[in-house]
């Protein structure tokens, strides 16, 4: 479970769409405040999804090859296959170039609540769903179970935490370097989306098949 959570958490935190949006927020008026609202909303979303899973399982992993366990593995497999197909589709037929979203023109006037809502919209829900399916195997009667889930949520938020702290501690340097990073992310957005989708999808697919047949 831990290795699966590391792979999915890393794929989540490296996503180019939410990182680009977060840098735009930090560069706007009252950017640190908006960035904090985005970060906290992002983390709250991840935590809420995991909490819902744990409420269903009672914090105890289902018996191997039981109906709940098989359903969780099947969900991981479905998400994995969907990510592979999506990544392959984006590789073969990348979307046509288009201008920045309309909301970027109003970023300076955005409120903290808007920033929080944007975090919800930009969450990579397929990967979040995969993390939830993996969390079914968490055992909260042990410290390791708590640490694994906490580490997953923090890892999936790591890029935002680092950028927020950088903007607080060195605002002048952060503004220049983060905007350079945003330009790089925008230039390589398609490659990143395809790579992350394929890597996470192939990992989930292979792991799920192994769990079903083992």
C-alpha positions in Angstrom: 0.0 0.0 0.0 2.7 2.5 0.9 4.5 2.2 -2.4 1.2 2.6 -4.3 0.5 5.7 -2.3 3.9 7.1 -3.0 3.5 6.6 -6.8 0.0 8.2 -6.8 0.9 11.0 -4.5 3.9 11.9 -6.6 1.8 11.9 -9.8 -0.7 14.2 -8.1 1.9 16.7 -6.8 3.7 16.9 -10.2 0.5 17.7 -12.2 1.1 20.8 -14.4 -2.4 22.3 -14.4 -2.8 23.0 -10.7 0.8 24.0 -10.3 0.5 26.6 -13.1 -2.8 27.9 -11.6 -1.2 28.1 -8.1 1.7 30.2 -9.4 -0.7 32.6 -11.1 -2.5 33.0 -7.7 0.8 33.6 -5.9 1.7 36.3 -8.5 -1.6 38.2 -8.1 -2.6 40.8 -5.5 -2.7 39.2 -2.0 -1.2 36.2 -3.7 0.1 34.5 -0.5 -3.4 34.6 1.1 -5.0 33.2 -2.1 -2.3 30.6 -2.3 -2.9 29.5 1.3 -6.7 29.2 0.6 -5.9 27.1 -2.5 -3.5 24.9 -0.6 -5.8 24.3 2.4 -8.7 23.5 0.1 -6.5 21.1 -1.9 -5.4 19.3 1.3 -8.9 19.3 2.7 -10.3 17.7 -0.4 -7.7 14.9 -0.2 -8.3 14.4 3.5 -12.1 14.3 3.0 -11.9 11.6 0.4 -9.6 9.5 2.5 -11.9 10.1 5.6 -14.9 8.9 3.6 -13.1 5.6 2.7 -12.0 5.0 6.3 -15.6 5.6 7.5 -16.7 2.9 5.1 -14.0 0.4 6.1 -13.9 1.3 9.8 -10.1 1.7 9.5 -9.7 -2.0 9.0 -8.6 -3.5 5.7 -11.1 -6.0 4.2 -10.2 -9.6 4.0 -8.2 -10.5 0.9 -10.4 -11.6 -2.1 -13.5 -10.6 -0.2 -16.1 -8.6 -2.1 -15.0 -5.2 -0.7 -11.4 -6.0 -1.4 -12.1 -7.2 -4.9 -14.2 -4.1 -5.6 -11.4 -1.8 -4.5 -8.9 -3.7 -6.8 -11.3 -3.5 -9.7 -11.7 0.2 -9.1 -7.9 0.6 -9.3 -7.8 -1.4 -12.4 -10.5 0.6 -14.1 -8.8 3.9 -13.2 -5.4 2.5 -14.3 -6.8 1.4 -17.7 -8.6 4.8 -18.1 -5.4 6.7 -17.4 -3.4 4.6 -19.9 -6.1 5.2 -22.6 -6.3 8.9 -21.8 -2.5 9.3 -21.9 -2.3 7.4 -25.2 -5.1 9.5 -26.7 -3.4 12.8 -25.7 -0.1 11.5 -27.1 -1.7 10.6 -30.5 -4.1 13.5 -30.7 -3.0 16.4 -28.5 -5.6 19.2 -28.2 -5.3 22.2 -30.4 -3.4 25.2 -28.9 -5.7 27.6 -27.2 -5.4 30.8 -25.1 -5.3 30.9 -21.3 -8.6 30.3 -19.5 -10.8 33.3 -19.1 -10.5 33.3 -15.3 -6.8 34.1 -15.5 -7.7 37.7 -16.7 -9.6 38.2 -13.4 -7.0 36.6 -11.1 -6.1 39.9 -9.3 -9.8 40.3 -8.3 -10.3 36.7 -7.2 -11.2 36.1 -3.6 -9.8 33.5 -1.2 -13.0 31.6 -1.6 -12.6 31.6 -5.4 -9.0 30.3 -4.9 -10.3 27.5 -2.7 -13.0 26.6 -5.3 -10.3 26.5 -8.0 -8.4 23.9 -6.0 -11.4 21.7 -6.0 -11.9 22.1 -9.7 -8.3 21.4 -10.6 -7.9 18.3 -8.4 -6.9 15.4 -10.6 -9.9 13.3 -9.5 -8.9 10.1 -11.3 -5.7 10.0 -9.3 -7.5 11.0 -6.1 -9.9 8.2 -6.7 -7.0 5.8 -7.2 -5.6 7.0 -3.8 -8.9 6.3 -2.2 -9.1 2.8 -3.6 -5.6 2.1 -2.3 -6.5 3.6 1.2 -9.1 0.8 1.5 -6.2 -1.4 2.7 -5.2 1.0 5.4 -5.1 -0.3 9.0 -5.6 2.5 11.5 -5.0 0.2 14.4 -1.3 0.7 13.7 0.9 3.8 13.6 2.2 2.8 10.2 -1.3 3.1 8.7 -1.7 6.6 10.0 1.7 7.6 8.8 1.1 6.2 5.4 -2.1 8.1 4.8 -0.8 11.3 6.3 2.3 11.1 4.2 0.2 10.5 1.1 -1.8 13.6 1.7 1.3 15.7 2.3 3.1 14.3 -0.6 0.2 15.0 -2.9 0.3 18.7 -1.6 4.1 19.0 -1.5 4.6 21.2 -4.6 2.0 23.7 -3.3 3.6 23.7 0.2 7.1 24.4 -1.2 5.9 27.2 -3.4 3.8 28.8 -0.7 6.7 28.8 1.7 9.1 30.1 -0.9 6.7 33.0 -1.7 6.5 33.9 2.0 10.2 33.7 2.8 11.6 35.2 -0.4 8.8 37.0 -2.3 11.0 38.8 -4.8 13.0 35.8 -5.9 10.0 33.6 -5.8 8.0 35.8 -8.2 10.7 35.6 -10.9 11.6 31.9 -10.5 8.0 30.6 -10.1 6.9 32.5 -13.1 9.8 31.0 -15.1 8.6 27.6 -13.8 5.1 28.4 -14.9 6.3 29.2 -18.4 8.2 25.9 -18.5 5.1 24.0 -17.3 3.0 25.6 -20.0 5.5 24.7 -22.7 5.7 21.1 -21.5 2.2 20.6 -20.3 1.2 18.0 -22.8 4.3 15.9 -22.3 3.8 16.0 -18.5 0.1 15.1 -18.7 0.9 12.2 -21.1 3.8 10.9 -19.0 2.1 11.1 -15.6 -1.1 9.5 -17.0 0.8 6.6 -18.6 3.2 6.0 -15.6 0.4 6.1 -13.0 -2.0 4.1 -15.3 0.5 1.4 -16.1 1.5 1.1 -12.4 -2.1 0.8 -11.2 -3.0 -1.6 -14.0 -0.1 -3.9 -13.3 -0.5 -3.9 -9.6 -4.3 -4.5 -9.8 -3.9 -7.5 -12.2 -1.3 -8.9 -9.8 -3.6 -8.5 -6.8 -6.5 -10.1 -8.7 -4.6 -13.2 -9.8 -2.3 -13.7 -6.8 
